[in-house]
Amino acid sequence: MKKAIFISIAALSVVWIACSDNNQQKSASTSMSQEEQNNLLTQAQGLFKTLPTTAENVDNPISNEKVLLGRVLYFDTRLSKTGNNSCNSCHNLATYGVDNKATSTGDAGKNGDRNSPTVLNAALHTAQFWDGRAKDVEEQAGMPVLNPAEMALPDKKFCVERLAKIPAYQQAFKAAFPNDKAAITYENMTKAIAAFERTLITPSKFDDYLKGNQDALNDEEKAGLKTFVNTGCTACHNGALLGGTQFMKFGLINDYHALTGSKNTDLGKMNVTKQESDKDVFKVPSLRNIAKTYPYFHDGSVKELPAAVKVMAKAQLNKDLTDAEVQSIVTFLEALTGDIPQEYKTAPKELASFN
């Protein structure tokens, strides 16, 4: 009996020692000296920037009246032909500005060709859409409304006349654009929606870290940041958005189709410019809230973030990351998730009066 007890205690000791060694190895892999932490913060502050409070546009000043009108319009399904879709249908604010589908379903029930990117922080991007065909959110806001595959209104006149019949919209447009003789115009509609979108900025604890609070990120997140930087991801994913400010060929070194299994034949920016050099060139997505905005890439071909990280490393940098390196980067990326104001997650109560 005593021998059995001794053997059990010895076995438990081995297990405890093994677990202790694993914990020590994990701690060693993520912990950094204070000097290393200071250097990492300095490096991060040189590569990234904190998010502003709003995305201002001098040609479309933000006002409370304009933002409220834009928010109502954003949730109004009357901006689609049969009333099946609103802006929020594809860019759902309750799910971080996306619908989590590979491609979104249009007003007629058919899916489009590209993944719908998040509207959160989008106003800070250098251009809109995967191919950059819209210069800003003001221009972008009007395009899906008239796109046959999306909201499918026949023309601008139809849209204006539909809105002009509603007394609440007459009042709201006058309040938002008091200096315009004809307040209800297609341009003003897009300006109002864009003004609302310019307030959809989602800072995270990473911004607190960049401001100098080193405790804002834990050891694993800091280690992930270090892996992210050392891997070379910051060549494209830098600045306040960690992306969103340049265009890059997807499959710079290795064909992305072989890595993602995609059958997509999208030519990217070449569809706009007709230049062969723009084949497979897409806007670099922002990594803000990236853990919530799956599936990934222009065709929504990859569902899981770890897989997307591995694809990017191979396609763009020709690097085969280990599972540990991938998980480390994912841990950092999860720290880029911000908060969405609770009141923005559902349609505004004012919409009920716009009948």
C-alpha positions in Angstrom: 0.0 0.0 0.0 2.8 2.4 0.9 4.6 1.6 -2.3 1.5 2.4 -4.3 1.1 5.7 -2.6 4.7 6.5 -3.2 4.4 5.7 -6.9 1.2 7.9 -7.2 3.0 10.8 -5.5 6.0 10.4 -7.8 3.7 10.3 -10.8 2.0 13.5 -9.7 5.3 15.1 -9.1 6.4 14.3 -12.7 3.2 15.8 -14.0 3.6 18.9 -11.9 7.2 19.4 -13.0 6.2 18.9 -16.6 3.4 21.5 -16.3 5.7 23.8 -14.5 8.3 23.6 -17.2 5.6 24.2 -19.9 4.4 27.3 -18.0 8.0 28.5 -17.6 8.6 28.0 -21.4 5.4 29.9 -22.2 6.3 32.7 -19.8 9.8 32.9 -21.3 8.4 33.1 -24.8 6.1 36.0 -24.0 7.8 38.0 -21.3 10.2 40.8 -22.1 12.5 42.9 -20.0 11.5 46.5 -19.4 14.1 47.7 -21.9 12.6 45.4 -24.5 9.1 46.6 -23.8 10.2 50.2 -24.0 11.9 49.5 -27.4 8.8 47.7 -28.7 6.6 50.6 -27.7 8.9 53.1 -29.4 9.0 50.9 -32.5 5.1 50.6 -32.5 4.7 54.4 -32.1 6.8 54.8 -35.2 4.8 52.3 -37.2 1.3 53.0 -36.0 -0.9 55.9 -34.9 -3.9 56.3 -32.7 -7.3 56.7 -34.2 -8.9 60.2 -34.3 -12.3 60.8 -32.7 -14.0 61.4 -36.0 -12.9 61.3 -39.7 -13.4 64.9 -40.7 -14.1 66.2 -44.2 -14.0 69.9 -44.8 -16.3 69.5 -47.8 -18.9 67.7 -45.6 -18.8 69.2 -42.1 -20.3 66.9 -39.4 -23.3 68.2 -37.5 -25.7 66.5 -35.1 -28.6 67.0 -37.5 -26.7 65.6 -40.4 -25.4 62.5 -38.4 -29.0 61.8 -37.2 -30.3 62.0 -40.7 -27.5 59.8 -42.0 -28.1 57.2 -39.3 -31.8 57.0 -40.2 -31.0 56.7 -43.9 -28.4 54.0 -43.1 -31.1 51.8 -41.6 -33.9 52.6 -44.0 -34.8 49.8 -46.4 -36.6 52.3 -48.7 -33.2 53.0 -50.2 -33.5 49.6 -52.0 -35.9 48.9 -54.8 -38.2 46.3 -53.1 -37.4 47.3 -49.5 -35.4 44.2 -48.7 -32.1 45.9 -48.0 -30.6 48.9 -46.1 -27.0 49.9 -45.8 -27.0 48.0 -42.5 -28.0 44.8 -44.3 -24.5 44.3 -45.7 -22.7 46.5 -43.2 -24.4 45.4 -40.0 -23.3 47.6 -37.1 -24.3 44.9 -34.6 -21.6 42.6 -36.1 -18.8 45.1 -36.6 -20.0 46.6 -39.8 -20.1 43.4 -41.9 -22.6 40.6 -42.5 -20.1 37.8 -42.0 -20.9 36.3 -45.4 -18.5 35.6 -48.2 -20.5 37.9 -50.5 -23.6 39.8 -49.6 -27.2 39.3 -50.8 -28.6 42.1 -52.8 -32.2 43.4 -53.0 -33.1 40.9 -55.7 -31.9 38.0 -53.6 -28.7 37.4 -55.6 -25.2 37.5 -54.1 -22.6 40.0 -55.3 -19.0 39.2 -56.4 -17.0 40.6 -53.5 -16.9 40.5 -49.8 -18.5 43.5 -48.1 -15.8 45.2 -46.0 -16.5 46.8 -42.7 -17.9 50.3 -42.5 -16.2 50.9 -39.2 -13.3 53.4 -39.6 -13.8 53.2 -43.4 -14.0 57.0 -43.7 -10.2 57.1 -42.8 -9.3 54.9 -45.8 -7.4 56.4 -48.7 -10.2 55.2 -51.0 -13.3 53.0 -50.9 -14.2 49.6 -52.3 -11.6 46.8 -52.8 -10.6 48.4 -56.2 -10.6 52.0 -54.9 -13.2 53.3 -57.4 -14.7 55.7 -55.0 -12.5 58.5 -53.5 -14.3 58.8 -50.2 -17.4 57.6 -48.2 -19.5 60.4 -49.7 -19.0 59.0 -53.2 -19.2 55.4 -52.0 -22.5 55.9 -50.2 -24.4 56.6 -53.4 -23.1 53.8 -55.4 -24.7 50.7 -53.8 -28.1 52.4 -53.9 -28.1 52.4 -57.7 -26.2 49.2 -58.3 -28.5 46.6 -59.8 -26.8 43.8 -57.9 -27.1 45.6 -54.6 -30.0 48.0 -53.7 -31.1 48.4 -57.3 -32.9 51.8 -57.3 -33.4 52.7 -61.0 -31.9 56.2 -60.8 -31.2 59.2 -58.6 -34.5 60.9 -59.4 -36.5 57.9 -58.2 -34.6 57.9 -54.9 -35.1 61.7 -54.3 -38.8 61.5 -55.1 -39.3 58.5 -52.8 -37.7 60.4 -49.9 -39.4 63.7 -50.7 -42.9 62.2 -50.2 -42.1 61.6 -46.5 -42.7 64.7 -44.3 -40.2 63.6 -41.6 -37.5 63.4 -44.3 -38.5 66.9 -45.6 -37.9 68.3 -42.1 -34.7 66.3 -41.4 -33.1 67.3 -44.7 -33.9 71.0 -44.0 -32.4 70.7 -40.5 -29.3 69.0 -41.9 -28.8 71.3 -44.9 -30.3 74.6 -43.8 -28.5 76.7 -46.4 -29.7 74.6 -49.4 -32.8 75.8 -51.2 -33.6 72.2 -52.3 -32.4 70.2 -49.3 -33.5 66.8 -50.5 -31.0 65.9 -53.2 -29.1 62.7 -54.0 -25.8 64.4 -53.1 -27.2 65.5 -49.7 -28.4 62.0 -49.0 -24.9 60.6 -49.6 -23.4 63.4 -47.5 -25.7 62.6 -44.6 -24.9 58.9 -44.7 -21.2 59.7 -45.0 -21.4 62.1 -42.0 -22.8 59.3 -39.9 -20.1 56.9 -41.1 -17.5 59.4 -40.2 -18.4 59.0 -36.6 -18.0 55.2 -36.7 -14.5 55.2 -35.2 -13.6 52.3 -32.9 -10.4 52.8 -30.8 -9.2 49.8 -28.8 -6.8 49.1 -26.0 -4.0 49.2 -28.6 -4.6 53.0 -28.8 -4.1 53.2 -25.1 -0.9 51.3 -25.5 0.3 53.6 -28.3 -0.4 56.6 -26.0 2.2 55.1 -23.6 0.2 52.8 -21.3 2.2 49.6 -21.6 -0.2 47.8 -19.3 -2.9 48.2 -21.9 -1.6 45.1 -23.6 -0.8 41.9 -21.8 2.5 39.9 -22.3 0.9 37.6 -24.9 -0.4 40.6 -26.9 2.9 42.4 -26.8 4.6 39.2 -27.9 2.1 39.0 -30.8 2.9 42.6 -31.7 6.6 41.8 -31.8 5.9 38.7 -34.0 3.7 40.8 -36.3 6.4 43.4 -36.7 9.3 40.9 -37.1 7.3 38.9 -39.7 7.1 41.9 -41.9 3.4 42.5 -41.8 3.9 46.3 -41.2 5.1 46.8 -44.8 1.4 47.1 -45.7 -0.4 47.1 -42.4 0.7 50.3 -40.7 -0.6 53.7 -39.7 -3.7 54.3 -37.6 -5.7 51.7 -39.5 -3.0 49.1 -39.8 -3.8 49.2 -43.5 -6.4 50.9 -45.6 -4.0 53.5 -47.2 -2.4 51.7 -50.1 -3.0 49.1 -52.8 -1.1 45.9 -53.2 -1.1 42.9 -55.4 -2.7 39.9 -53.6 -0.3 37.0 -54.3 2.7 39.2 -54.6 5.0 36.2 -54.4 2.8 33.1 -54.4 -0.6 32.7 -56.2 -3.3 33.3 -53.6 -5.8 30.9 -55.4 -3.6 27.9 -54.6 -3.5 29.0 -50.9 -7.1 29.9 -50.4 -8.8 27.4 -52.8 -10.6 30.3 -54.4 -12.0 29.9 -57.9 -12.5 33.7 -58.1 -11.2 35.4 -61.3 -11.6 39.0 -60.0 -8.9 41.2 -61.7 -9.0 43.8 -58.9 -8.1 47.3 -59.7 -7.5 46.3 -63.3 -11.3 46.3 -63.7 -11.2 50.1 -63.1 -7.9 51.2 -64.7 -7.7 48.6 -67.5 -3.9 48.5 -66.8 -2.3 45.1 -66.8 0.0 46.2 -63.9 -3.2 46.5 -61.7 -4.2 42.8 -62.2 -4.9 41.3 -58.8 -4.3 44.6 -57.0 -6.6 45.3 -54.2 -6.8 47.9 -51.4 -5.0 46.7 -48.3 -7.7 46.1 -45.7 -7.5 47.7 -42.3 -6.8 45.3 -39.5 -9.0 47.2 -37.0 -11.7 44.8 -35.6 -10.3 42.1 -38.0 -11.1 39.3 -35.5 -14.8 40.2 -35.9 -15.0 40.9 -39.7 -14.6 37.4 -41.1 -14.6 35.9 -43.7 -11.5 37.3 -45.2 -10.1 38.7 -48.5 -11.9 40.3 -51.4 -13.8 37.1 -52.2 -14.5 36.0 -48.6 -12.6 32.7 -49.3 -11.1 32.2 -45.9 -13.3 31.9 -42.8 -10.8 31.7 -40.0 -8.3 34.4 -38.9 -5.4 32.0 -38.3 -5.8 30.6 -41.8 -5.9 34.1 -43.2 -2.7 35.1 -41.4 -0.9 32.0 -42.7 -2.1 32.7 -46.3 -0.9 36.3 -46.2 2.5 35.3 -44.9 3.0 32.9 -47.7 1.3 34.9 -50.5 2.9 38.2 -49.7 6.2 37.4 -47.9 6.9 33.8 -48.9 7.1 32.8 -45.2 5.8 29.6 -43.7 4.7 30.6 -40.2 4.6 28.0 -37.4 1.3 27.5 -35.6 2.8 29.2 -32.6 3.7 32.3 -34.7 0.3 32.4 -36.3 -1.4 32.2 -32.9 0.9 34.9 -31.5 -0.1 37.3 -34.3 -3.8 36.4 -33.9 -3.5 37.3 -30.2 -2.2 40.7 -31.1 -4.9 41.2 -33.8 -7.6 40.4 -31.3 -6.4 43.4 -29.3 -7.4 45.6 -32.2 -11.1 45.0 -31.5 -12.8 48.2 -30.4 -16.2 49.0 -29.0 -19.3 49.9 -30.9 -21.7 52.3 -29.2 -24.7 50.3 -28.1 -27.2 52.7 -29.6 -25.6 52.2 -33.0 -26.2 48.5 -33.1 -29.9 48.9 -33.8 -32.1 51.1 -36.0 -32.6 54.6 -34.4 -36.0 55.0 -32.7 -36.5 58.1 -34.9 -36.8 55.8 -38.0 -40.4 54.8 -36.9 -41.5 58.4 -37.5 -40.2 58.4 -41.1 -43.4 56.9 -42.6 
